[in-house]
């Protein structure tokens, strides 16, 4: 056996002993690398005659090809071994029961909004929708809050560019009430009546709630720059504060499933209602028993707001209220930090599934 046959035999044996690709590449360098055995043989050709170079060079080239073939074969063998190990590690036992994918559920605030809508729908209220980017007129001016009104400072918020017209991320859902009322009046206004006059003809009552997201610059344990509101409006010819007390008392007792729930209406101020009242509730039992908790603002709709709806305030009157579904959710489920609703922690949210 000549030296080349011995070299090929040794290379095959060394390749066969390797267990991982990195070890194989190190062994390859001993034979085919810059300092390897085959390279050294090629360098020695310089000392041979021309005829010997041809025969010896051809033999070395053939040995090199044989070694490379053995190297590639071992590479393929190691790759197949690694694949088999991976398949065995990831093998599935088809006799085992399948893994159940847990069903999702509504967010607790969404559950509250659905509950609010269902209760008021049973009272004959429609559900209004409207844009979250609102015009200055609908968000402020139509609600008796002109540019120089001090109440605007309470709604310091997010303004956006809108084709040169002042626009704002709505600070409450009251604009949806105005939009709904304006469209309601348009549907019943006679074409013969001048457009710039206030409507005082017959029409069905306006009963609507306006749930949705609102935005203000505020963030702490009890506030968020984005939060939910639900406002309600009932306008007719003989809608009184007594109706407001009855409707909202019935709603609260139904929502919290407590016929003994006590409500208190405290005098307050809102630019869009007159008179105005804050609404507090008191639970008869439980961890919050005996405490007065504010849940809503309310009042008789201001005559200026009635006029901005296109109605004659001498004939039409109504009440409005606004409440925070986020706060109602906290009270209903005993949550003490508003931020939990927006952290996205599945451990918390899965409790409401």
C-alpha positions in Angstrom: 0.0 0.0 0.0 1.6 3.3 -1.1 1.5 6.6 0.9 -1.6 8.0 -0.8 -3.6 4.9 -0.1 -2.5 5.1 3.5 -3.5 8.8 3.6 -7.0 8.1 2.2 -7.5 5.2 4.6 -6.4 7.3 7.6 -8.7 10.2 6.5 -11.7 7.9 6.3 -11.0 6.5 9.7 -10.6 9.9 11.3 -13.7 11.2 9.7 -15.7 8.2 11.0 -14.6 8.9 14.5 -16.0 12.4 14.6 -19.3 12.9 16.5 -20.3 16.5 15.7 -19.9 18.8 12.6 -17.4 21.1 14.3 -15.1 18.1 15.1 -15.4 17.0 11.5 -14.3 20.4 10.2 -11.3 20.4 12.5 -10.3 16.9 11.2 -10.8 18.1 7.6 -8.2 20.8 8.2 -5.6 18.1 9.0 -5.9 16.7 5.5 -7.3 19.4 3.2 -6.4 22.6 5.1 -3.6 25.0 4.2 -1.3 23.1 6.5 -2.9 19.7 5.8 -1.3 16.5 4.5 -2.7 16.8 0.9 -1.5 20.4 0.6 2.0 19.4 1.8 2.2 16.7 -0.9 1.2 19.2 -3.6 4.0 21.5 -2.4 6.6 18.7 -2.7 5.8 18.3 -6.5 8.2 21.2 -7.1 11.1 18.9 -6.4 10.1 16.4 -9.1 10.8 16.2 -12.8 8.2 17.2 -15.3 7.2 13.6 -16.1 7.0 12.6 -12.4 5.0 15.8 -11.6 2.3 14.7 -14.1 1.9 11.2 -12.7 2.3 12.2 -9.1 0.1 15.2 -9.4 -2.7 13.1 -10.9 -2.5 10.5 -8.1 -2.6 13.3 -5.4 -5.6 14.9 -7.1 -7.4 11.5 -7.2 -6.6 11.0 -3.5 -7.9 14.5 -2.7 -11.2 13.8 -4.5 -11.6 10.5 -2.6 -10.9 12.3 0.8 -13.4 15.0 -0.1 -16.1 12.4 -1.0 -15.5 10.7 2.3 -15.7 14.1 4.1 -19.1 14.9 2.4 -20.5 11.5 3.2 -19.6 12.0 6.8 -21.2 15.4 6.8 -24.4 14.0 5.4 -24.3 11.2 8.0 -23.9 13.6 10.9 -26.8 15.8 9.6 -29.1 12.8 9.4 -28.1 11.8 12.9 -28.9 15.3 14.2 -32.3 15.2 12.4 -33.2 11.9 13.9 -32.3 13.1 17.4 -34.5 16.2 16.8 -37.4 14.1 15.6 -37.1 11.8 18.5 -37.0 14.7 21.0 -40.1 16.3 19.3 -42.0 13.1 18.8 -45.7 13.3 19.4 -47.6 10.6 21.2 -50.8 10.6 19.1 -52.5 8.5 21.8 -52.3 11.4 24.3 -55.4 13.7 24.7 -55.1 17.0 22.8 -54.2 20.3 24.5 -57.3 22.5 24.9 -57.0 26.0 23.7 -58.7 28.2 26.3 -61.6 30.3 25.0 -61.2 34.0 25.1 -63.6 36.4 26.7 -64.7 40.0 26.7 -62.8 42.7 28.6 -64.5 43.5 31.9 -65.2 47.1 30.7 -66.8 45.6 27.5 -69.0 43.5 29.7 -70.0 46.6 31.6 -70.8 48.5 28.4 -72.9 45.6 27.1 -74.8 45.5 30.5 -75.4 49.2 30.4 -76.7 49.1 26.8 -79.0 46.1 27.6 -80.5 47.9 30.6 -81.2 51.1 28.8 -82.4 49.4 25.7 -85.1 47.7 27.8 -86.2 51.3 28.8 -86.5 52.3 25.2 -83.2 54.1 24.7 -81.3 54.0 21.4 -77.5 53.5 21.3 -75.7 56.3 19.5 -72.3 56.2 17.8 -70.0 59.0 16.7 -66.4 60.0 15.7 -63.6 60.0 18.3 -62.0 63.0 16.6 -64.6 65.6 17.1 -65.1 69.2 16.0 -64.7 72.0 18.5 -68.3 73.0 17.9 -69.8 69.6 18.8 -67.4 68.9 21.7 -67.6 72.3 23.4 -69.7 75.1 21.8 -72.9 73.2 21.2 -72.7 72.1 24.8 -72.9 75.7 26.1 -69.1 75.8 26.5 -67.8 78.6 24.2 -64.1 79.3 23.8 -63.9 81.8 26.8 -65.8 79.5 29.2 -63.7 78.5 32.3 -65.1 74.9 32.2 -62.8 74.3 29.2 -59.8 74.3 31.4 -61.2 71.1 33.0 -60.9 69.4 29.6 -57.4 70.3 28.7 -56.9 67.6 26.1 -55.5 66.4 22.8 -55.9 68.7 19.8 -55.3 67.6 16.2 -55.1 69.3 12.8 -58.1 68.7 10.7 -58.1 70.6 7.4 -57.6 73.9 9.2 -60.7 73.4 11.4 -60.1 73.0 15.2 -60.5 69.4 16.1 -60.0 67.4 19.3 -60.0 63.9 20.6 -63.4 64.0 22.2 -63.3 64.7 25.9 -66.7 63.2 26.6 -69.4 61.4 24.6 -71.9 64.2 24.9 -71.2 65.3 21.2 -72.8 62.0 20.1 -76.0 63.1 21.9 -76.0 66.4 20.0 -75.3 64.7 16.7 -78.1 62.2 17.3 -80.5 64.9 18.3 -79.7 67.1 15.3 -80.3 64.2 12.9 -83.5 63.3 14.8 -84.8 66.8 14.4 -83.9 66.9 10.7 -85.9 63.7 10.0 -89.1 65.3 11.4 -88.6 68.9 10.4 -91.0 69.9 7.6 -89.4 71.0 4.4 -91.6 74.1 4.4 -90.1 75.3 7.7 -87.1 77.7 7.4 -83.9 75.9 8.2 -82.6 78.6 10.5 -85.6 78.5 12.8 -86.0 76.3 15.9 -88.3 73.3 15.5 -91.3 73.3 17.7 -93.5 70.8 15.9 -94.5 67.3 16.9 -92.0 64.6 17.0 -91.2 61.4 19.0 -89.1 61.8 22.1 -85.4 61.6 21.9 -84.1 58.8 24.1 -80.4 57.8 23.6 -77.3 56.7 25.3 -73.8 57.4 24.0 -71.1 54.9 25.2 -67.6 55.1 23.9 -63.9 56.0 24.5 -62.9 59.5 25.5 -59.5 61.3 26.0 -58.1 63.8 28.5 -54.6 64.6 29.8 -54.9 62.7 33.1 -53.1 59.6 34.4 -52.9 58.1 37.9 -54.3 55.2 39.9 -57.9 56.3 39.4 -57.6 58.0 36.0 -56.3 57.2 32.5 -55.7 59.5 29.5 -58.1 57.2 27.6 -61.2 56.1 29.4 -64.8 55.2 28.7 -68.0 57.2 29.2 -71.6 56.6 28.7 -73.9 59.6 28.5 -77.7 59.5 28.3 -80.3 62.0 27.0 -84.1 62.1 27.1 -85.8 65.1 25.5 -89.5 65.5 25.2 -92.3 68.0 26.0 -92.7 66.9 29.7 -89.5 65.3 30.8 -88.7 66.4 34.3 -86.0 66.0 36.9 -88.3 63.4 38.5 -88.0 61.3 35.4 -84.2 61.5 35.7 -84.2 60.3 39.3 -86.5 57.4 38.5 -84.6 56.3 35.4 -81.2 56.5 36.9 -82.3 54.9 40.2 -83.8 52.0 38.3 -80.7 51.6 36.2 -78.3 51.5 39.2 -80.4 49.0 41.2 -80.6 46.8 38.1 -76.9 47.1 37.2 -75.7 46.3 40.7 -78.6 43.8 41.3 -79.5 45.5 44.6 -83.0 46.8 45.2 -81.8 48.4 48.5 -79.2 50.6 46.8 -79.6 54.2 47.9 -79.0 57.2 45.6 -78.2 60.8 46.5 -78.5 63.7 44.1 -76.1 66.6 45.2 -76.4 70.1 43.6 -73.5 70.7 41.2 -72.6 72.7 38.1 -72.2 71.6 34.5 -72.4 74.1 31.6 -74.7 71.9 29.6 -77.3 71.3 32.3 -79.3 73.6 34.7 -80.1 72.6 37.4 -77.2 70.1 37.7 -76.5 67.3 40.2 -73.8 64.8 41.1 -75.2 61.3 41.7 -73.8 59.2 44.6 -74.7 55.7 45.5 -74.5 53.8 48.8 -74.4 50.1 49.1 -76.5 48.5 51.9 -73.9 45.8 52.6 -70.5 44.5 51.6 -67.0 46.1 51.9 -68.3 49.5 50.6 -71.4 49.6 52.9 -72.2 53.0 54.4 -69.9 55.0 52.0 -71.2 57.5 49.5 -69.6 56.9 46.1 -69.9 59.3 43.2 -70.9 57.5 39.9 -72.4 60.1 37.6 -73.2 63.7 36.8 -76.6 64.8 35.6 -79.2 67.6 35.2 -81.9 69.2 33.1 -80.6 70.0 29.7 -79.7 73.7 29.4 -82.0 75.7 27.1 -79.0 76.8 25.0 -78.1 73.1 24.4 -81.7 72.4 23.4 -81.5 75.3 20.9 -78.2 73.9 19.5 -80.1 70.7 18.8 -82.4 72.7 16.6 -85.4 72.5 19.1 -87.4 75.2 20.7 -86.6 75.2 24.4 -89.9 76.8 25.1 -91.6 73.5 24.1 -88.9 70.9 24.6 -87.1 70.0 27.8 -85.1 67.0 28.9 -82.4 65.5 31.1 -78.9 64.2 30.6 -76.5 62.2 32.6 -72.9 61.0 32.2 -71.2 58.1 34.0 -67.9 56.3 33.8 -68.2 52.6 32.8 -64.6 52.0 34.1 -65.6 53.2 37.6 -68.8 51.1 37.5 -66.7 48.1 36.5 -64.4 48.7 39.5 -67.3 48.9 41.8 -69.1 45.9 40.4 -66.0 43.6 40.5 -64.1 45.0 43.5 -61.1 46.3 41.5 -59.2 49.0 43.3 -56.7 50.1 40.5 -58.0 51.4 37.2 -54.6 50.6 35.5 -55.3 46.9 35.8 -57.9 47.2 33.0 -55.2 48.4 30.5 -52.1 46.4 31.5 -53.1 43.4 29.4 -52.2 40.9 32.2 -54.0 37.7 31.3 -53.9 36.5 34.9 -56.2 39.4 35.8 -58.4 39.5 32.7 -59.0 35.7 32.7 -61.0 36.1 35.9 -63.8 37.7 33.8 -63.9 35.0 31.1 
